[in-house]
């Protein structure tokens, strides 16, 4: 399973890239704002991210209607070859996905909350579809089952679209979707840190070091 970092912060992205932990990047308007990026500096900022990470880098359009989405998407696609255009799972977003796919521009349909939304994105030729696990479970539905159903549908019909699981609340959820067969997980820096940390590892290492001193 590929691991993407969900961040627009250059320092965070550089840090985890240097470790060899990440395969790509996802951003959204909220993360862009959190990183303090002004609209006039956005393209330059994205260009720097694309230089740091050789994998796919998703950038979400701000427009909500079909024609403005297309215009914005085409501008973003010219930044770098590894740019992926994030589009909301709406009528306009799916129409834009179909058009952009026909132009060989990579797309990521985001804000997906049902297997049928995921299926429609795949039918429109999306490169990636992004189901949101955490938000589904916040509403007391089963986010893991959402990924299971998406995986089954995509396998049934040989869709080439990749499933990118998003919006995690715990690393347990990430382990679960890895078992199901999600192609990608996009993970916050905070959760990435928990991947390699375990209290038993620290306890075991402490004991090894203590025993080594005895001898």
N, C-alpha and C positions, 0 to 999 in steps of 0.2 A: 504494500500500500504506500502510495506517495504521501508525503507530509508537506503541507504548505503552511507558511506562517501567515496569520491573519493580522496584518500590521501595515502601516504606512510610514513607520518610524525607521529612518535610515540606519541609525545606530543599532536598533534591535535586529533588523534584517541582516546587517553586516555581521553582527555577533554570531547569530545562529548559522549563517552561511559559512563562516570561518570554521565552525565546529563540524560542518558537513551534515548537519541535521535536516536541512530543508531542501525540498525539490521545486518549490515555487512560492508564489506570494498571492494573497488575495487582499484587496483593499475595498473600501466602500466610502461614501461621502462622510460617514461618521468618523471613520478612522483617519481620513484626510484632514478633517477639522481638528481631531484630537492631536494630530502631528503638527498643527499650526501652519498648514500649507495654504497660502493665498491662491485664489484662482489663477492669477497671472503667472504664478510660479509652478503650477501643477504639472505641465508637460515636461518641464526641466527636471522636476522631482521624480516623475515616473521614469524618465530616461535614465537617471542615476540608479534607480532600483533595478531596471532591466539590465544594466551593466554589471551589477553586483550578482544578480541571480540569473543563471542561464535557462532555468525552467520558465514555465508560463507565469505571467503577471497579470492578474485581473484588475481592471479599472471599470468602475460603474458609471454609466451615463447619468447625468442630472436631469435630462429631458424626460417627459412622461408621455409624449405623443410620438407617433410613428415617424413622421418626416424629420423633426428635430433630433430624434434618437439616431436616425441614420446619419445625419450630418455630423453629429458629435462623435459617433462611433468611427466614422471614416477618418476623422481628424486624429483620434486617439490611435487608430491602427497604424498610422504612419510614424509613430514614435519609435517603435522597435518591432522586430519580427516576433518577439515572444509576448507581445501584448494580446490579452484576451478581453473582449468587450463584455462587461456584465450588463444584463438587461433584466428588468423585472418580469415576473411571470404574469403578464397582463396581455390583453389583446394586442396592444401596440408593441409590446416587447417581443411577443412571439412572431408577429409580422416582420418586425425588424430583424429578428433572428433568421428567418427564412431568406430574406433579401441578402443579409450579410453573408450567410453561409454560401449563397450562390456566387458571391464575390471572393470566396476563399478567405474570409475574415473570421477568425476564431471567436466563438461566443460562449458565454456562461450565463445560463438562465438561473436567476437567483430568486430568493423569497419563495421557494417551493415548499408547500405544506401538504401535498397529497400525491399519491402515486399517479393519478390521472394527469395532474399538472406536469409531472416529470415525463410521462409518456408523450404528451403533446410537444414538450420541448425537444425530445428526441426525434419526433416526427418532423419537426421544423429544421432539423440538422444541427442542433446545438452541439458544440464541442464538449461542453460540460453542463451538468445540471446540479444545482445546489439545494438539496433538501435541508431544512433547518430543524435539527433534532431538539435542541434545548427549548425553543419557543413552543414547539408542539407539546413537549412534556410540561412546560409551564401552564399550558391550558388543560392539563390532566389527560392528554392523549398519549399514545405510545410512540415515541420518536424512533425507537429501535425497530419497531414493526414497520414504520414508514420506509426505512432503508431496506428492510427485508423484501417488502413488496416491490420497491423500485428495482432491486436486483433481479427478482424473479421475472418481472415484465421485460426488462432489458435483455435478459438471457433468453427468454422465450422467443423474442423477435430479432435477436442478433443486432440490436442497436449498437452503434459504435460510440455513442455518447457516453462519457465517463461520469460516474456518480461521485460527486464531491460532497461529503457529509460536513455539515457546518453547525455552528451555534451549540457548542458543547458546554455542559455544566460540570463535567467530571472526567477524569481520565478513564474511569470505568466504562463510560459510554464509548470512548474511543476504542478500547479493547474489544467491545462488543461489535462495533461496526467493522472492525478489522476481521473478525471471525466470519461475519456475514459476507464480506467480499466487497466492501466499498472501495472504489478505485483510489480515492483521495480523501484525506481528512485535512481540513484547514483548522489550525489550532492557534489559540492565543499564546503569546510568550509565557504568560503565567502557567498555563497548562503544559507547555513544552518542557518547562523545568521539572515537572513531576514525572516525566517519562523515565528518567534514569535514576531518580532518587527513591530510596526505600529505607525506612529506619533499620530493618534487619541488615541491610548492606553496611550501614554505618556501624552497627553493633559488631558485626562480623569483622570488619576492618580494624576496629579498635582492639578486638581480642587478638587478631593476628599480630598487630604491632606490639601489643603487651607481651605476648608469648615470645616474640622475636627478641625482645630485650632480655628475657630470662636466659636465653641461650647465647 
